[in-house]
Every structure is written in C-alpha cells, then in structure tokens.
Amino acid sequence: MNILEEISKRETEEFNQRREFLNVFKKYGRIYPIVSFSDALKPISIIGEFKPASPVKGIFIKNPKKEIRNFIDIYEKIGCKAISVLTNKRDFNGDPLYISYIKAFCNLPILYKNFILLEDQIEEAFLLGADCVLLIASILKPKRLKSLYAFANNLGLDSLIEIHDEEELNVVLELKPKIIGINNRNLKTFEVDINNTFRLSKNIPGEIKIVSESGIKSSEEIDKLFNCGISGVLIGEAMVKLANKPGDLKLKNFLKNSNVQNAC
C-alpha cells in the first residue's frame, strides 16, 4: 500500500467516526449560498490553502483553530480569489468545521480538500458550506469517479478533478469537466515537479479551466503558468509560510509580477 492509499484508508475510517455529526447537519441543511468556484478562476487566480500540517513536512500552524481567521484575512488582502481548506485531521491537522467558520466571515468560494471516496463526504462538504470538492483520479476507479462527480453536480457543487499523468487525464476528459487540477506532486512518492503542469496542459481543451497544484513557490513560476494559459494556482505550503510572517518582504513581493497583479 502506497502513501496515498494509506492516507485515503485512514480518512475513510476517520469520516466513519464522525457520521453522527452528518446527521445533525442534515436536520438544518446548508446555511450559506453556493459561490461558483469555477467563475473565480480567471487567469491567473490564486487559491490560498489553509494547510495546518503535512505528513511529510510536519506542522506549519501550531494552533490552527486560533489562527485561522488571521490567515484567511491575509489571503484575501494579497488577492486570493478562492480558499482551499484541508479537512483531513490525522495527516494534515485539518478539520471539516473550518469551512463553516471561514464562511462566517469570508465570501470567497471554498474548496473542501480531502481524500473523497464516499458520497457522504461530498454531502458533508455541501452542508458545511463548501462550494467545490476535490476528486482525485488516482484513488478512484473511472466508474466511481463519474458517480461522485455526478453526485457533486446534483448538489450544485463544482469539482476540481485532480490528475497527475496522461492515463488519468484521458479518463477525466471523458467526463467533460469544467475544471481539471494538475498535481505537480506525485502522491505515491511525494516528489514534486512543476513541469508536470506544462506537459499535461498541452492536451487539455481550451474550454476546460486548469489549476496547477503543489510546488509553486515564486511569482516567477506563477508568471510562467500565466503565460501557459493556466486559470489558477493552488498554493499551500509556500502561502502558509509567507502568511506566518506578514511583515516579511517576501509576502509583499509574492505577487509582484504585473501579469499576476492585473489578474488579481
């Protein structure tokens, strides 16, 4: 079993332990209106990720419950057009409830980022206030991916369907999705190569919006992706580290490139 399979298995077990909360949410329904995640992707939009920890890099945010508001406020100030929230607890120190808390003070569309294998997880995302869900092609068989994608669509949610190679891309293109995420990190080995986005994006039709994920650390890299026609970039570790030091010049210069500034 590889790293991705192990994390996915643990997340399913974790979700089963909180199923009782899903029944409580169902009684009240969704409180917040859906905000289009797809419409927020206008080349090149920054998706800032609230990522408290990583199974590879360790802890980024010591007290996420206490610091979440400050981080999201900073993300908005530097021009982020959407927010990604890691909801996996064991490996990323996240929490699904972070989504509802953010929705209470932030109007940006929110991505429920987790290892989704079940319709109930998508329903949880919907009820908590998420506007988009992450579907990872590498952990889902084609038929299952199609089913989960349809379920999210029926709830009115966007789906960011994530791929890492040509084989996964061919499967996903059959769904005719609005958004495809290209992960520069191989989730089986955790190795990162931003060139993965440049390579795979050449084979994606122009009407599909593309989000580049993982390993993006500078405005220069964002500019290259902008020139390649990428619609959005999802930035986790680099964004969290910069936001941890809001007075640092690196944060002020992160979006210094004129193309990125105009897009934001």
C-alpha positions as a printed NumPy array, in Angstrom:
array([[  0.   ,   0.   ,   0.   ],
       [  1.483,   3.39 ,  -1.044],
       [  1.309,   6.638,   0.936],
       [ -1.81 ,   7.859,  -0.858],
       [ -3.695,   4.627,  -0.295],
       [ -2.75 ,   4.642,   3.382],
       [ -3.973,   8.227,   3.897],
       [ -7.193,   7.526,   1.968],
       [ -7.904,   4.478,   4.126],
       [ -7.322,   6.45 ,   7.331],
       [ -9.546,   9.293,   6.124],
       [-12.424,   6.878,   5.424],
       [-12.064,   5.47 ,   8.928],
       [-11.932,   8.999,  10.327],
       [-15.065,  10.018,   8.446],
       [-16.988,   6.959,   9.661],
       [-16.267,   8.045,  13.232],
       [-17.962,  11.424,  12.67 ],
       [-21.006,  10.211,  10.711],
       [-23.267,  11.16 ,  13.613],
       [-22.389,  14.814,  13.016],
       [-23.51 ,  14.488,   9.391],
       [-26.991,  13.541,  10.592],
       [-27.073,  16.674,  12.751],
       [-26.106,  18.863,   9.788],
       [-28.836,  17.251,   7.68 ],
       [-31.5  ,  18.472,  10.121],
       [-30.602,  22.098,   9.431],
       [-29.45 ,  21.879,   5.809],
       [-26.962,  24.179,   4.14 ],
       [-26.887,  27.713,   5.549],
       [-24.675,  29.513,   3.045],
       [-25.414,  30.127,  -0.661],
       [-23.129,  28.405,  -3.145],
       [-20.454,  30.644,  -4.667],
       [-19.113,  29.481,  -8.023],
       [-15.566,  28.171,  -7.658],
       [-15.231,  27.876, -11.43 ],
       [-16.147,  31.534, -12.013],
       [-13.386,  32.597,  -9.615],
       [-10.756,  31.071, -11.903],
       [ -9.808,  33.933, -14.201],
       [ -6.213,  33.654, -15.401],
       [ -4.466,  33.607, -13.155],
       [ -6.289,  33.306,  -9.843],
       [ -4.533,  32.428,  -6.622],
       [ -6.174,  29.738,  -4.472],
       [ -4.747,  30.131,  -0.991],
       [ -4.714,  26.957,   1.041],
       [ -5.218,  26.711,   4.776],
       [ -2.82 ,  23.847,   5.443],
       [ -2.002,  23.345,   9.144],
       [  0.401,  20.432,   8.597],
       [  1.843,  17.926,   6.162],
       [  2.623,  14.224,   6.663],
       [  5.984,  14.903,   5.002],
       [  6.966,  18.403,   6.253],
       [  5.323,  18.328,   9.683],
       [  3.443,  21.173,  11.428],
       [  3.064,  24.587,   9.73 ],
       [  0.471,  26.159,  12.04 ],
       [  0.737,  25.365,  15.742],
       [ -2.773,  26.461,  16.73 ],
       [ -4.967,  26.404,  13.577],
       [ -8.255,  26.98 ,  15.429],
       [ -6.884,  30.153,  16.958],
       [ -5.005,  31.413,  13.898],
       [ -7.38 ,  30.554,  11.05 ],
       [ -9.046,  33.976,  10.872],
       [ -5.731,  35.778,  10.65 ],
       [ -4.534,  33.515,   7.833],
       [ -7.691,  33.894,   5.751],
       [ -7.657,  37.683,   6.222],
       [ -4.096,  37.755,   4.885],
       [ -5.031,  35.561,   1.93 ],
       [ -7.801,  37.985,   0.998],
       [ -5.518,  41.016,   1.357],
       [ -2.902,  39.648,  -1.036],
       [ -5.502,  38.913,  -3.688],
       [ -6.539,  35.271,  -3.353],
       [ -9.744,  34.567,  -5.28 ],
       [-10.605,  31.263,  -3.598],
       [ -9.706,  29.29 ,  -0.491],
       [ -8.715,  25.634,  -0.186],
       [ -9.259,  24.038,   3.211],
       [ -7.589,  20.779,   4.163],
       [-10.147,  18.901,   6.231],
       [ -8.175,  15.71 ,   6.92 ],
       [ -7.378,  15.597,  10.641],
       [ -4.852,  12.847,  11.229],
       [ -2.331,  13.628,   8.498],
       [ -2.886,  17.35 ,   7.894],
       [ -4.271,  18.536,  11.242],
       [ -7.314,  19.9  ,   9.423],
       [-10.991,  19.908,  10.349],
       [-14.168,  19.958,   8.217],
       [-15.653,  22.53 ,  10.612],
       [-13.03 ,  25.06 ,   9.492],
       [-15.144,  25.522,   6.362],
       [-18.208,  26.734,   8.254],
       [-16.081,  29.044,  10.362],
       [-14.431,  30.622,   7.316],
       [-17.802,  31.037,   5.593],
       [-18.985,  33.122,   8.542],
       [-16.575,  35.958,   7.671],
       [-15.292,  35.287,   4.136],
       [-17.262,  35.383,   0.867],
       [-14.659,  33.659,  -1.293],
       [-15.528,  30.225,  -2.739],
       [-14.134,  27.346,  -0.697],
       [-12.679,  24.022,  -1.805],
       [-13.223,  21.055,   0.536],
       [ -9.869,  19.346,   0.108],
       [ -9.718,  15.764,   1.278],
       [ -9.422,  12.202,   0.036],
       [-13.002,  11.657,  -1.084],
       [-14.195,   8.098,  -1.61 ],
       [-17.82 ,   8.402,  -0.485],
       [-20.915,  10.403,  -1.434],
       [-21.399,  11.167,   2.248],
       [-18.131,  13.105,   2.257],
       [-19.429,  15.274,  -0.575],
       [-22.68 ,  15.794,   1.303],
       [-20.676,  16.838,   4.355],
       [-18.807,  19.365,   2.221],
       [-22.094,  20.725,   0.883],
       [-23.752,  21.048,   4.295],
       [-20.728,  22.733,   5.867],
       [-20.677,  25.414,   3.18 ],
       [-18.029,  24.282,   0.689],
       [-18.506,  25.343,  -2.933],
       [-16.217,  22.805,  -4.571],
       [-14.856,  19.339,  -3.788],
       [-11.592,  17.682,  -4.72 ],
       [-11.849,  14.395,  -6.608],
       [ -8.519,  12.607,  -7.043],
       [ -8.405,  10.411, -10.145],
       [ -5.577,   8.247,  -8.839],
       [ -7.617,   6.908,  -5.907],
       [-10.89 ,   6.399,  -7.784],
       [-11.798,   3.908, -10.465],
       [-13.291,   5.589, -13.572],
       [-16.846,   4.46 , -12.835],
       [-16.579,   5.623,  -9.223],
       [-15.107,   8.966, -10.267],
       [-18.007,   9.503, -12.672],
       [-20.533,   8.677,  -9.949],
       [-19.013,  11.048,  -7.388],
       [-18.693,  13.802,  -9.996],
       [-22.392,  13.458, -10.864],
       [-23.334,  13.486,  -7.165],
       [-21.452,  16.745,  -6.593],
       [-23.033,  18.281,  -9.706],
       [-26.508,  17.375,  -8.475],
       [-25.826,  19.269,  -5.246],
       [-24.701,  22.307,  -7.232],
       [-21.048,  21.96 ,  -6.251],
       [-18.088,  22.384,  -8.571],
       [-15.485,  19.629,  -8.687],
       [-11.749,  20.086,  -9.011],
       [-10.762,  16.786, -10.6  ],
       [ -7.113,  16.12 ,  -9.934],
       [ -4.746,  14.254, -12.243],
       [ -1.038,  13.562, -12.296],
       [ -0.387,  11.744, -15.587],
       [ -1.671,  11.112, -19.116],
       [ -3.606,   7.988, -18.216],
       [ -5.618,   9.842, -15.567],
       [ -6.137,  12.771, -17.944],
       [ -7.685,  10.524, -20.609],
       [-10.138,   9.12 , -18.056],
       [-11.115,  12.569, -16.761],
       [-11.599,  14.123, -20.206],
       [-14.446,  11.673, -20.836],
       [-16.394,  13.425, -18.059],
       [-16.091,  16.791, -19.844],
       [-15.33 ,  18.586, -16.57 ],
       [-15.271,  22.345, -16.06 ],
       [-12.052,  22.23 , -14.008],
       [ -9.015,  19.945, -14.043],
       [ -6.305,  20.203, -11.413],
       [ -2.812,  19.112, -12.367],
       [ -0.887,  17.994,  -9.311],
       [  2.833,  18.613,  -9.633],
       [  3.337,  16.296,  -6.668],
       [  3.321,  12.579,  -7.282],
       [  1.035,  11.466,  -4.454],
       [  2.562,   7.996,  -4.495],
       [  6.113,   9.23 ,  -3.88 ],
       [  5.501,  12.9  ,  -2.867],
       [  8.133,  14.082,  -5.382],
       [  7.356,  17.489,  -6.936],
       [  7.949,  18.767, -10.483],
       [  6.138,  21.906, -11.688],
       [  6.891,  20.933, -15.293],
       [  4.119,  18.375, -14.932],
       [  1.61 ,  21.187, -15.434],
       [  3.287,  22.423, -18.624],
       [  3.449,  18.903, -20.013],
       [ -0.14 ,  17.826, -19.343],
       [ -1.874,  21.154, -20.02 ],
       [ -0.992,  20.896, -23.721],
       [ -3.523,  18.072, -24.066],
       [ -6.429,  19.765, -22.269],
       [ -9.1  ,  21.532, -24.379],
       [ -9.207,  25.31 , -24.008],
       [-12.735,  25.415, -22.594],
       [-11.617,  23.495, -19.505],
       [-10.111,  25.566, -16.717],
       [ -6.78 ,  24.307, -15.389],
       [ -5.472,  24.636, -11.849],
       [ -1.806,  23.933, -11.143],
       [ -1.277,  22.389,  -7.711],
       [  1.766,  21.902,  -5.466],
       [  5.347,  23.104,  -5.568],
       [  4.618,  26.713,  -6.6  ],
       [  6.933,  28.971,  -4.622],
       [  7.504,  32.235,  -6.515],
       [  5.88 ,  34.938,  -8.617],
       [  8.201,  33.925, -11.46 ],
       [  6.686,  30.451, -11.524],
       [  3.183,  31.92 , -11.407],
       [  4.053,  34.141, -14.388],
       [  5.204,  31.122, -16.408],
       [  1.932,  29.364, -15.634],
       [  0.001,  32.504, -16.601],
       [  1.757,  32.57 , -19.981],
       [  0.872,  28.904, -20.415],
       [ -2.845,  29.702, -20.089],
       [ -3.367,  28.228, -16.63 ],
       [ -6.516,  29.517, -14.916],
       [ -5.46 ,  29.147, -11.296],
       [ -2.706,  28.073,  -8.949],
       [ -3.315,  26.334,  -5.645],
       [ -0.611,  27.287,  -3.16 ],
       [ -0.357,  25.604,   0.203],
       [  2.974,  25.334,   1.972],
       [  4.504,  28.49 ,   0.459],
       [  1.39 ,  30.542,   1.231],
       [  1.225,  29.36 ,   4.833],
       [  4.906,  30.102,   5.416],
       [  4.592,  33.597,   3.954],
       [  1.432,  34.347,   5.927],
       [  3.216,  33.255,   9.101],
       [  5.432,  36.328,   8.624],
       [  3.08 ,  39.01 ,   7.251],
       [  5.707,  41.734,   7.648],
       [  8.232,  39.86 ,   5.539],
       [  9.081,  41.479,   2.203],
       [  8.6  ,  38.113,   0.515],
       [  4.873,  38.323,   1.185],
       [  4.656,  41.814,  -0.27 ],
       [  6.625,  40.748,  -3.337],
       [  4.934,  37.38 ,  -3.831],
       [  2.55 ,  38.797,  -6.423],
       [  4.916,  41.487,  -7.698],
       [  4.705,  40.348, -11.317],
       [  2.468,  42.693, -13.338],
       [  0.563,  39.863, -15.025],
       [ -0.352,  38.351, -11.669],
       [ -1.294,  41.712, -10.177],
       [ -3.56 ,  42.506, -13.112],
       [ -5.193,  39.095, -12.841],
       [ -5.842,  39.508,  -9.128]])
